[in-house]
Structures are given as structure tokens and as C-alpha cells.
Amino acid sequence: MKEKKTFIKDLQDKSIKELVQMRRTLKQELYGYKMKNAIKGLKETHKIWDVRVKIARINTVLTHKNKEQNGGNMK
């Protein structure tokens, strides 16, 4: 539980550019895990779920940062 809180705090301290880069890297990692899993080469399948959760958390923080930056006027 503490890991989640520290991860979110770390994300909130990063800039939007850093978050976008981090998300891009995690998406590439997720793709690699999915490909390995498709050919039955991935032993730790829980990593797929972990990376997906991290991407979702980054997206949440990005949304909040964009709303703060634009004053809540997003369409």
C-alpha cells in the first residue's frame, strides 16, 4: 500500500513531459510482455497487470495536471 502512495507522489512531482516519456516507455514494455506471453515465453504474467496499472496511474496524474494547467476547461 505504501508503494502505491510513494509512486503516485513521485508522479505528481514530475513534469508533463517526463510523465509522457514514462508512459511511452511503459507502453513499449507492455507490448514486449504481451508478445512474450503470446508465444508462451513469459513466466511472470503478473507483470502485464502491473504495467497496465502504472500506465493508468500516469494517465490519471496527467489528466489532473492538464486540468490544473488549463483551468478545468478541457474538451
Steps between C-alpha positions, in 0.01 A plus 500: 500500500784742581660419165191629321498825697868567440463418129214748467691766696799450268274537198350822632849648536588434134432734211252421224783425254658255742166328556436467127846351450447262791164390357657441158771283655247299701284447191801359316571275798137386504515417131811290558331312785192434288709364215697274734177381657351425158782258422487353852839647591389714793522328836385791718170594338414731790742752350245576228247606761759701694603701195138564401427637848806726485389636162152568637645687799718710270195580287309608809778733615535639146128576488516683832806698392334596170187615683709710738691651212191577293283612789263205469384602149583179317296362212 
